[in-house]
Amino acid sequence: MSRIQALILTTWTLGILGCEESLPPREEPSRFLEADLNAFSGVVVFRDSIPVTNAGSFFLTLKNIYDDVLQEEAFVQATINVALMDEPDQRAVVRADQNNLLNYWILRFNMVTLEPGTEAQFLKQWNHRTVDGIPFWEYVRLTQKFTDRGEPYLESEPMNFVAQGKVQIFKNVPPEPTRQIEFTLTYHIFD
C-alpha cells in the first residue's frame, strides 16, 4: 500500500469514527407494563367442595406497552385481594403463578419474552373462602332448591365483591397493580 493510499484510508477511517452528528436522546417511558383484572360474574357451582364452573374465576393480564421487546429472567406471580363489598373485613387472598399462565409459550428456559403489544394472561379459579377458611356463602341466606332431575342443592343470595390485584412476571421488575373491580356471584352448593 502506498503512502497516499494509507493516508486516504486513515483520513476516511478517522472521518467515520470522529463523526460529530448525534442522535436525539431517547425518551424512556415511565411505565413499560400495564396490568388488568377481570372476574367472571355468575353462578359458581360447587360439587364436593370444588368449583366446577368458570364463574368466579379471575382473568389477569400484564401487557407490554413499550415499543420494544421486553425479556428478563422469569418471576411469575400474581396476587388478588378479594373482599365482600358490604363486609370488607371478610376477605381472601388469591395467588396465581406460572401454572395459571394461559400463554405459557412466553416463558422459555426461565426467561419471559413479551413482544410489543402482547400480554401475559392468567386464569385463576379459587376456593371462595376467606383467609380464615370460611366459605363466603356462609355470610348470606341459603335456600334449598332442586335441579330438573330432583337433585338437591343450596343457592346463595347474590353476593357483591371487590377485588384488586398485582402481577409480576420479570424478576427485576416490581409487581404492577391492577384497577379495582366489582363483581357479583351466586353460589350453588351440591353435597
C-alpha positions, 0 to 999 in steps of 0.5 A: 500500500502506498503512502497516499493510499494509507493516508486516504484510508486513515483520513476516511477511517478517522472521518467515520469514527470522529463523526460529530452528528448525534442522535436525539436522546431517547425518551424512556417511558415511565411505565413499560407494563400495564396490568388488568383484572377481570372476574367472571360474574355468575353462578359458581357451582360447587360439587364436593367442595370444588368449583366446577364452573368458570364463574368466579374465576379471575382473568389477569393480564400484564401487557407490554406497552413499550415499543420494544421487546421486553425479556428478563429472567422469569418471576411469575406471580400474581396476587388478588385481594378479594373482599365482600363489598358490604363486609370488607373485613371478610376477605381472601387472598388469591395467588396465581403463578406460572401454572395459571399462565394461559400463554405459557409459550412466553416463558422459555428456559426461565426467561419471559419474552413479551413482544410489543403489544402482547400480554401475559394472561392468567386464569385463576379459579379459587376456593371462595373462602376467606383467609380464615377458611370460611366459605363466603356463602356462609355470610348470606341466606341459603335456600334449598332448591332442586335441579330438573332431575330432583337433585338437591342443592343450596343457592346463595343470595347474590353476593357483591365483591371487590377485588384488586390485584398485582402481577409480576412476571420479570424478576427485576421488575416490581409487581404492577397493580391492577384497577379495582373491580366489582363483581357479583356471584351466586353460589350453588352448593351440591353435597 
